[in-house]
Structure formats: structure tokens, C-alpha cells
Amino acid sequence: MARRQRRYSPELKAEVVKAVLEGGLSFTEAARDFDVVPQTVHNWVSAEKKKRDQSQPAGGREAELERRVAELERENAFLKKAAAFFAKEQR
């Protein structure tokens, strides 16, 4: 049985991608909010990231990577604190 493929407007795609990349929504949250399949959201975001990577100059890419490293370091510090808190609670 063939699947019916839905067509989405470029405006909707841009809005969904912006909600994920700039709004901090997960693929699943964005899919639910915009009534789209999560895999579709993932595909749109991946395509946009690839497009941005190709169009960014080398320095822009480096700045983006540094920003991402800083974000991951903050998340890692938070998770370490949370793990210590819950380990203390179990004792």
C-alpha cells in the first residue's frame, strides 16, 4: 500500500526549523506543536543545518562549534550536580 505524501509550505518548514534551532524545542515537541511527523521535523532540521554549514565561512563554523562546546560543558556540569544530589539522597 502506497503512502500518501503530504506537501508542506516553505513557510511552515521554516517556522518548524526555527522552533527547533532557535526556540529549543525537541523534534518531538515541534512535531506535536505543528502536527507533523517527528522524522519529518528531523529531516528538515538536518537539511537546514547542512545548508548553514555549507554557507558559513570557516570562522563562523568555528564560532558555532565553540558555542556548542560551551553549551555542552554547562549541561555536563548540571548533570554532575544532579547525579551527586541523587546519589546523596539514596544514602
N, C-alpha and C positions, 0 to 999 in steps of 0.2 A: 504494500500500500504506500503510495507516494505521499509525502508530507506537503502540505501547502505552505509555501514560504511567504512570510509577511514582509511587506516593504515598510521601511521607516523613513521619515523625513530627515534630511540632514540636520535640521534644527533640533529634533528630538535627540538624535545621536550626539550632537554637540552638548546638549544640556545634560544628558546622562553621563558623558565622559567628564564634563566639568564637575558634576556632583561627586564623582569618584576621586578624581585627581586633586581638585581644589577643595571640595566640600568634606572630604574624609569619609565618605560612605563606602561600605564594602560592596563588592559586586552583588551580593545577595540583597542587601538593603536597597541599592539603586534599582535592581530588577523589580523588587516588590513595589517601590515607590512609583516607578514608571510603567509598571505592567509589562515587563519584558523578561525573557528567559535569562537567568544569570550567565549562561555561557555566551549569549549574545553580547551582554554587557562586557564580559571579559574580552571577547574578540574586538569590540570597538575600542576599549581602553588600550589593549595591546597594539592595535594598529596606530592609534594616536601617539603612543609612546615611541613607537618605531619611527613614525613620521617626524616627531620632535627631535629624536636623536640624530636623524639624518640631516636635519636643517640647522642644528645648533653648531656654532663654531666650537673648536676644541676647548677653549677656555670656558664656555658656557656649560659644556658637558662636565668639566672638572668641578665647577662650582656646584652643579646639581649633585654630583657624587659626594662632595664634601657635606652638602646639606643633608643628604640621605644618611651618611655615616653618623653625623651628629644626632639625627633623629633616632637612629637605631641604638646609639650609646645611651640616650635618655631612656628609651624603652627598656634596655637591658638593666640599667640602674634601678628603675622602678620594679622590675621583676625580681631582682635580687632582694630588694627590701621586702617585697610581698612574700617571697619564699622564706626569708628569715622570720617574718611575722607569723606565718602559719606554722613553721617548724617550732617556734616558741609556744604557740597555742596548743600543740599536740603533746607537749611535755607535761 
